[in-house]
Amino acid sequence: MASCFPPGYDIYYVCVQECEYGGSTTNVEADIFDYFSKQVGDGYIRLAALSLLYIRVIVFVKARHKHKITHVKTSKCATVM
């Protein structure tokens, strides 16, 4: 399968919603994060990942830039409609 990421970028941000499936004993979060890690390729590292209910957010950065990035913070807040 070809990568879903266009080449040439230093940072990729992935966000998917309604990201859940049933009938499986596997960890959905791990499945999604692993899938996109394989898609982006070995030249990138997962900088941050976050889940809230059925929403998944992942940030990848080129491995060569890892030493330039510090103090990564994440947070989440559910809202009620």
Residue, then its C-alpha position, 0 to 999 in steps of 0.5 A: m500500500a502506498s503511503c497516504f502522506p505526500p513526501g517532502y514535509d518535516i511535520y505531519y499532523v493527523c487527526v481522525q474522528e469516529c475512530e472506533y470499531g467493535g468486535s475486536t479485543t485489540n487496542v484501537e488506539a494502538d492500531i491507529f497509531d501503529y498504522f499511521s507510524k508505518q504510513v509515514g515511514d522510518g524517517y519520522i518519529r511520533l512526537a505526540a499522540l492523544s485520544l479523546l473518546y473516538i478522536r485520535v491526534i498524532v504528530f510526526v516529525k522528521a527524526r533529524h529534527k528531534h533534537k530541536i524540539t523540547h517541552v511538548k505539552t498535550s491536553k484534552c477537554a471534553t465538551v458537552m453539547 
